[in-house]
Amino acid sequence: MTGARDKASRAEATGGDEAWSRYTGSVRPLKGRRPAAPEHPSAPAAPQVVAKSQARPASSRLAPLAELAIGAAPAGLDRTNWDKLRSGRMAATRTLDLHGHTAAAAHRALGRFLEQAVADGLRCVEIVTGRGAGPEGGVLRRELPHWLNAPSLRPLILGAAHPHPANQGAVRVLLRRDRGRT
């Protein structure tokens, strides 16, 4: 069966060549125009070469971001703004209180909150997880650094710090500016 298909496809290809030759032989160029170089319809199109920079979206061309650590000075932030964020002198324009949320609900709420804050052009927001019981804190407090480093949220965040050293249940987050805006 395969041999029959191969013969049929070869005959089709040859017939197409013959038909094209007959067609192009009967065509005459318009007066005052030169005929274009003949193009063979059954010839495979040349593969388009796409530069690597065009093949990927702009966001994936950027170098991967370093892991965000709450309370550690991030690269790309000047000392003045870092000191203001770390000391609590940079005012949060919006607050998300996660008290009483399950971990799954808190994670979803955090994603929506940060995306909306960036869309609204906010610079500094505060996330309240609460201290939690135990030496390491509650579930939300332990999970927050992991959530902030998630690939969907990390590009939105420049830095994070506790606004007061005695209160580890709140985190101020400095959002990246959208340099594309005017």
Helices and strands as residue ranges (DSSP letters): H 2-26, H 52-55, H 58-61, H 79-87, E 94-97, H 103-119, E 124-128, H 139-148, G 154-156, E 157-161, E 170-175
